[in-house]
Amino acid sequence: MRENNVSYVFLIGFPNLHSFNSLLFVFLLIIYCVTMCGNVIIIILVSMSKNLHSPMYFFITQVSIVDILMTTDILPNLLHIILHDGGTMSLTACISQFFVFANSETSECLILTVMSYDRYLAICNPLRYSSIVNKTFCVKSIIGSWLLSFLVLLMDEIDICKLDFCGPNVIDHFFCDYPPILELSCSDTSLLQIQVALFGIIIIICPFTIIIVSYVYIITTILNIQSISGRQKAFSTCSSHLTVVSIFYGSLFFVYMVPNKGQFLATSKALSLLYTVVSPLLNPFIYSLRNKDFKQALEKLKHNLNSFYLCQ
């Protein structure tokens, strides 16, 4: 018979930064606003500009949607925690936050993998690129990424809801991640941890391996290009994606490889900020700052807005 003595959880956040709470709150609020604006602008530009109606930019908008979803899931509650030196939420809301977060992370893993395949075909097999990476491929790959992520995480969600939670109800983190939720349970979670490890291999390790293999072929192809300008042009088409992958997977691996006890817990929290807060902030800038098509689309949007206001 299930015994749930935990109806709510208390998130500690960053207890050692009391004197900097106001500054941290303002800083994260600015990050939240900039992140939302940057990703929304990316989506608007790709939707409105015909020059950006290509598979690569379509995939970038999907990354922006994931970033908006994850940022909205984590940051507003984090701001509340900082402002009130901790935050309380229901156990159901805590598990739901984890589901949205994990679904976003998993979807981004899969979308970044599709993007690496897109770049592989564009550079290593350009003659077949248009016939393979068409509109149908793009739509199916994105639907498949979201659907696979949702179904896998739904299984975890159902299993978590079957656990008994009998305390304590304190989570020493700034959001409801998987390990802290399991620590609240008094049930045997060994099988669930094995299941999650297997799912992790399928939806994180395997995609990462595909990305690595894709870039081995990409780099080999680029090095075989005779002209320096040709190499630079080829590398520029995948440099943004490679940067995003490095930040995303680098922080993800460090968080779950670093011990989360004692003095290492603060390090784990700081690294968690990289892929929950910093990565969604940087992605729009990484994809747009060095991209001429984005710059032209943004200038055209500014021109259209100025013309609209002058006509009023």
Order of alpha helices (4+ residues) and beta strands (2+ residues): beta-alpha-alpha-beta-alpha-alpha-alpha-beta-alpha-alpha-alpha-alpha-alpha-alpha-alpha
